[in-house]
């Protein structure tokens, strides 16, 4: 029987470490993913307004196949300084791509927009650099906080506080897939005004309330419910597996996983969202059939990512003082969270 793995986190993939750091003063944060040596990486970008770094290097034409860190950050363009903090931290530990006597850490990053949620927004570049170093120091292969943590700290949806989510799934025969997401979409993750989640068909073990479909649901809202504007959004995700994949197959995994966003968010991939899915393959388990098993893996990745998105919103903490956005799920539906 295939079930969520032990922690139901991306760290269920052996060797994957996650670190979070956030700052209530700026209402934002950073999440770092540190893969084990030799991990193959790829990326798929679907949003119309992405903010990324080093994603070209992970493309099918890029020479580099291995990545040393992935960075998910709030702060929009100011959050890009987080990659510098991670790069310096890795360099101090002599981790990087070897070019003769030089080592260059390969650090890919994606950012989300959380600049209008309250908090002091001065001196952000230095703040994200420091948060990134703190997240690296905190990275571990075990448990980590969900909801209002790391890159999900300042996230919002159209009607609720956003957050950081994760989930994992065991496909059997030693093969697993897992997801990590900073959910900050322009649309909703819950259905209309109900506490039910769009992702409910994929839920396992009541991980986000076990509510199923809303009673007497009349269909999707028309027009759809949107946040203040599509310029204010982005959902960032990482899919990880212990399968042996080349870069081309890893990118197909990321492409298939994007379906998970569509299963959990309404609407998604809008013109100025910056939706990005990274894929990591740690290379521990061979695929018996490289086509059929990759299709199974991608399908499970999409389901798992949908679950992670719902968990991000379900686990969000009550909004802090000075917050200028919507309440958390636990505040709007206090008897259900």
C-alpha positions as CSV (number, residue, x, y, z in Angstrom):
1,X,0.0,0.0,0.0
2,X,1.3,3.5,-0.9
3,X,1.1,6.0,2.0
4,X,2.6,9.3,3.1
5,X,6.1,8.6,4.4
6,X,7.0,9.0,8.0
7,X,7.2,12.8,8.5
8,X,5.1,13.8,5.5
9,X,7.8,16.3,4.7
10,X,10.3,16.8,1.9
11,X,13.0,15.7,4.3
12,X,11.6,12.2,4.0
13,X,13.8,12.1,0.9
14,X,17.1,10.9,2.3
15,X,19.8,13.6,2.4
16,X,17.5,16.6,1.7
17,X,17.9,19.3,4.4
18,X,15.6,22.3,4.9
19,X,16.3,25.5,6.9
20,X,13.9,28.3,7.6
21,X,14.5,31.8,8.9
22,X,12.0,34.7,9.2
23,X,11.6,38.1,10.7
24,X,8.4,39.5,12.2
25,X,9.8,43.0,11.8
26,X,9.8,42.8,8.0
27,X,7.0,40.2,7.8
28,X,9.0,37.9,5.6
29,X,11.4,35.1,5.5
30,X,13.7,32.7,3.6
31,X,13.7,28.9,3.1
32,X,16.8,27.0,2.0
33,X,16.9,23.5,0.5
34,X,20.2,21.8,0.7
35,X,20.4,18.6,-1.4
36,X,22.9,15.8,-1.0
37,X,26.0,15.8,-3.3
38,X,25.3,14.6,-6.8
39,X,21.6,15.7,-6.9
40,X,20.3,16.5,-10.4
41,X,18.2,19.6,-10.6
42,X,15.8,21.1,-13.1
43,X,13.1,23.8,-13.2
44,X,9.8,24.7,-14.9
45,X,8.6,28.3,-14.8
46,X,4.9,28.9,-15.6
47,X,4.0,32.3,-14.1
48,X,4.0,35.4,-16.3
49,X,6.2,37.5,-13.9
50,X,8.8,35.3,-12.3
51,X,11.8,36.4,-10.3
52,X,14.6,33.9,-10.5
53,X,18.3,33.4,-10.4
54,X,20.4,30.6,-12.1
55,X,17.4,28.9,-13.6
56,X,19.0,29.1,-17.1
57,X,21.9,27.0,-15.7
58,X,19.3,24.3,-14.8
59,X,17.7,24.4,-18.2
60,X,18.2,21.5,-20.7
61,X,21.0,23.3,-22.5
62,X,22.9,24.2,-19.3
63,X,26.2,22.5,-18.6
64,X,25.7,22.2,-14.9
65,X,23.5,19.4,-13.8
66,X,24.1,19.5,-10.0
67,X,22.8,22.2,-7.7
68,X,24.2,22.9,-4.2
69,X,21.2,24.9,-2.8
70,X,17.7,26.1,-3.7
71,X,16.5,29.4,-2.2
72,X,12.8,30.4,-1.8
73,X,12.4,33.9,-0.5
74,X,10.0,36.7,0.1
75,X,10.8,40.3,-0.6
76,X,10.4,40.3,-4.4
77,X,13.5,41.7,-6.0
78,X,15.0,42.6,-2.7
79,X,14.9,39.0,-1.7
80,X,17.4,38.1,-4.4
81,X,20.2,39.0,-1.9
82,X,19.4,35.8,-0.1
83,X,21.3,33.8,-2.7
84,X,24.4,35.7,-1.9
85,X,24.2,34.7,1.7
86,X,23.7,31.1,0.8
87,X,26.6,31.2,-1.7
88,X,29.0,32.7,0.8
89,X,27.9,30.1,3.4
90,X,28.5,27.2,1.0
91,X,31.9,28.7,-0.1
92,X,33.0,28.8,3.5
93,X,32.4,25.1,3.7
94,X,34.2,24.5,0.3
95,X,31.1,23.3,-1.4
96,X,30.7,24.1,-5.1
97,X,31.3,23.3,-8.7
98,X,35.0,22.6,-9.2
99,X,36.7,24.6,-12.0
100,X,40.4,23.8,-11.6
101,X,41.4,25.2,-8.2
102,X,38.2,27.3,-7.9
103,X,34.9,26.2,-6.4
104,X,31.6,28.0,-7.4
105,X,28.5,27.1,-5.4
106,X,25.5,26.7,-7.7
107,X,22.6,28.4,-6.0
108,X,19.2,28.7,-7.8
109,X,16.6,31.0,-6.3
110,X,13.0,32.1,-6.8
111,X,11.2,35.0,-5.1
112,X,7.7,35.8,-4.1
113,X,6.0,39.2,-3.6
114,X,5.1,40.0,0.1
115,X,5.9,43.7,0.2
116,X,2.4,44.9,1.1
117,X,1.6,42.8,4.2
118,X,2.8,45.3,6.8
119,X,6.1,45.5,8.6
120,X,9.2,47.7,8.1
121,X,10.4,47.4,4.5
122,X,13.6,49.4,4.7
123,X,17.1,47.8,4.3
124,X,15.6,44.6,2.9
125,X,18.6,43.4,0.9
126,X,20.8,43.1,3.9
127,X,18.0,41.5,5.9
128,X,17.5,38.7,3.3
129,X,21.2,38.1,3.1
130,X,21.3,37.5,6.9
131,X,18.1,35.5,7.0
132,X,19.6,33.2,4.3
133,X,22.7,32.5,6.4
134,X,20.5,31.8,9.4
135,X,18.4,29.4,7.4
136,X,21.5,27.6,6.2
137,X,22.7,27.2,9.8
138,X,19.3,25.9,10.8
139,X,19.0,23.4,7.9
140,X,18.4,19.8,9.0
141,X,17.3,16.6,7.5
142,X,14.5,16.1,10.1
143,X,11.4,18.1,11.2
144,X,10.9,21.7,10.2
145,X,8.1,24.2,10.8
146,X,5.2,24.5,8.4
147,X,2.7,27.4,8.0
148,X,4.0,30.8,9.0
149,X,7.7,30.0,8.6
150,X,10.6,30.8,6.3
151,X,9.6,31.9,2.8
152,X,5.9,31.4,3.7
153,X,6.0,33.8,6.7
154,X,4.7,36.8,4.7
155,X,2.7,34.9,2.1
156,X,-1.0,35.5,1.5
157,X,-3.8,34.2,-0.7
158,X,-6.9,36.0,-1.9
159,X,-8.8,35.4,1.3
160,X,-6.3,33.9,3.9
161,X,-2.8,34.0,5.2
162,X,-0.5,31.9,3.0
163,X,2.4,29.8,4.2
164,X,5.0,27.1,3.9
165,X,3.8,23.6,3.2
166,X,5.2,20.1,2.6
167,X,4.1,16.6,2.0
168,X,5.6,13.3,0.9
169,X,4.5,10.0,-0.7
170,X,5.8,6.5,-1.0
171,X,5.2,4.9,-4.4
172,X,6.4,1.5,-3.2
173,X,9.5,-0.5,-4.2
174,X,11.7,2.1,-2.4
175,X,10.6,5.0,-4.6
176,X,9.4,8.2,-3.0
177,X,8.5,11.8,-3.9
178,X,8.0,14.8,-1.8
179,X,7.1,18.5,-2.1
180,X,7.9,21.8,-0.4
181,X,6.0,25.0,-1.3
182,X,5.8,28.7,-0.3
183,X,2.1,29.4,-1.2
184,X,1.4,33.0,-2.1
185,X,-1.1,32.8,-4.9
186,X,-3.3,35.5,-6.4
187,X,-6.3,33.2,-6.0
188,X,-7.8,31.0,-3.3
189,X,-6.7,27.6,-1.9
190,X,-10.1,27.2,-0.1
191,X,-13.3,26.9,-2.0
192,X,-15.2,30.2,-2.1
193,X,-16.1,31.2,1.5
194,X,-16.0,27.7,2.8
195,X,-13.3,26.0,4.9
196,X,-12.9,23.2,2.3
197,X,-9.8,23.0,0.1
198,X,-9.6,22.7,-3.7
199,X,-7.0,20.0,-3.1
200,X,-9.3,17.8,-1.0
201,X,-9.5,14.8,-3.4
202,X,-5.8,14.3,-2.8
203,X,-5.8,14.6,1.0
204,X,-4.4,11.8,3.1
205,X,-5.1,11.0,6.8
206,X,-6.9,14.3,7.4
207,X,-3.7,16.3,7.0
208,X,-5.7,19.5,6.3
209,X,-8.9,18.9,8.1
210,X,-10.5,16.1,6.1
211,X,-13.6,18.1,5.1
212,X,-14.0,16.9,1.5
213,X,-16.4,18.8,-0.8
214,X,-18.5,21.7,0.6
215,X,-22.1,21.0,1.0
216,X,-24.4,22.2,-1.8
217,X,-21.5,23.7,-3.7
218,X,-22.7,25.5,-6.8
219,X,-19.4,25.5,-8.8
220,X,-16.4,27.8,-9.1
221,X,-17.0,31.5,-8.5
222,X,-17.4,33.7,-11.6
223,X,-15.5,36.0,-11.7
224,X,-12.8,34.2,-9.6
225,X,-11.8,35.7,-6.3
226,X,-8.4,37.5,-6.6
227,X,-6.0,39.2,-4.2
228,X,-5.4,42.9,-4.6
229,X,-3.7,42.3,-7.9
230,X,-1.9,39.7,-9.9
231,X,1.3,41.6,-9.5
232,X,1.3,40.6,-5.8
233,X,1.6,36.9,-6.1
234,X,3.7,33.8,-6.8
235,X,3.8,30.2,-5.6
236,X,7.2,28.6,-5.3
237,X,7.7,24.9,-5.1
238,X,10.4,22.2,-4.9
239,X,9.7,18.5,-5.9
240,X,12.2,16.0,-4.7
241,X,12.6,12.3,-5.4
242,X,15.1,9.6,-4.6
243,X,14.9,8.3,-8.2
244,X,17.8,8.2,-10.6
245,X,16.9,10.9,-13.2
246,X,18.8,12.8,-15.8
247,X,18.2,16.5,-16.2
248,X,15.7,16.0,-19.0
249,X,13.6,13.6,-16.9
250,X,13.9,15.9,-13.9
251,X,12.4,18.7,-15.9
252,X,9.6,16.5,-17.0
253,X,8.9,15.8,-13.3
254,X,8.8,19.5,-12.6
255,X,6.4,20.0,-15.6
256,X,4.1,17.3,-14.4
257,X,4.2,18.6,-10.8
258,X,2.9,22.0,-12.0
259,X,-0.5,20.3,-12.3
260,X,-0.5,20.2,-8.5
261,X,-0.8,24.0,-8.5
262,X,-3.9,23.8,-10.7
263,X,-5.4,21.2,-8.4
264,X,-5.0,23.3,-5.3
265,X,-5.3,27.0,-6.4
266,X,-8.0,28.9,-8.3
267,X,-7.0,30.6,-10.5
268,X,-3.3,29.9,-11.1
269,X,-0.5,30.8,-13.6
270,X,-1.9,34.3,-14.1
271,X,-0.1,36.9,-16.2
272,X,2.1,38.3,-13.4
273,X,2.3,35.4,-11.0
274,X,5.9,34.1,-10.8
275,X,5.0,30.4,-10.3
276,X,8.1,28.2,-10.3
277,X,8.7,24.5,-9.6
278,X,12.2,23.1,-9.1
279,X,12.8,19.4,-9.3
280,X,15.6,17.5,-7.4
281,X,16.6,13.9,-8.0
282,X,19.0,12.4,-5.4
283,X,19.8,9.4,-7.6
284,X,19.3,6.5,-5.1
285,X,16.6,4.3,-6.8
286,X,16.6,3.2,-10.5
287,X,13.4,3.3,-12.5
288,X,12.5,-0.1,-13.9
289,X,10.8,1.5,-16.9
290,X,12.1,5.0,-17.6
291,X,8.9,6.1,-19.3
292,X,6.1,4.4,-17.3
293,X,7.8,4.9,-13.9
294,X,8.5,8.6,-14.7
295,X,4.8,9.0,-15.6
296,X,3.8,7.4,-12.2
297,X,6.4,9.6,-10.4
298,X,5.1,12.8,-12.1
299,X,1.5,12.0,-11.3
300,X,2.4,11.4,-7.6
301,X,4.4,14.6,-7.6
302,X,1.4,16.7,-8.7
303,X,-0.9,15.1,-6.1
304,X,1.8,15.6,-3.4
305,X,2.3,19.2,-4.3
306,X,-1.4,19.9,-4.2
307,X,-1.5,18.5,-0.6
308,X,1.5,20.6,0.4
309,X,-0.2,23.8,-0.8
310,X,-3.3,23.0,1.3
311,X,-1.2,22.2,4.3
312,X,0.6,25.5,4.0
313,X,-2.6,27.4,4.4
314,X,-4.1,25.0,7.0
315,X,-1.0,25.3,9.2
316,X,-0.6,29.2,9.1
317,X,-0.4,30.9,12.4
318,X,-2.7,33.8,13.5
319,X,-1.7,37.1,11.9
320,X,0.8,39.2,13.8
321,X,0.3,42.8,15.0
322,X,0.4,45.3,12.2
323,X,-0.6,42.7,9.5
324,X,-2.5,44.3,6.7
325,X,-3.7,41.2,4.9
326,X,-6.3,38.5,5.5
327,X,-6.6,36.3,8.6
328,X,-5.1,32.8,8.9
329,X,-7.2,29.7,8.4
330,X,-7.2,29.1,12.1
331,X,-8.7,32.5,12.8
332,X,-11.4,32.4,10.1
333,X,-12.4,28.8,10.9
334,X,-11.3,28.3,14.5
335,X,-13.2,25.1,15.2
336,X,-11.8,23.3,12.2
337,X,-8.0,23.9,12.4
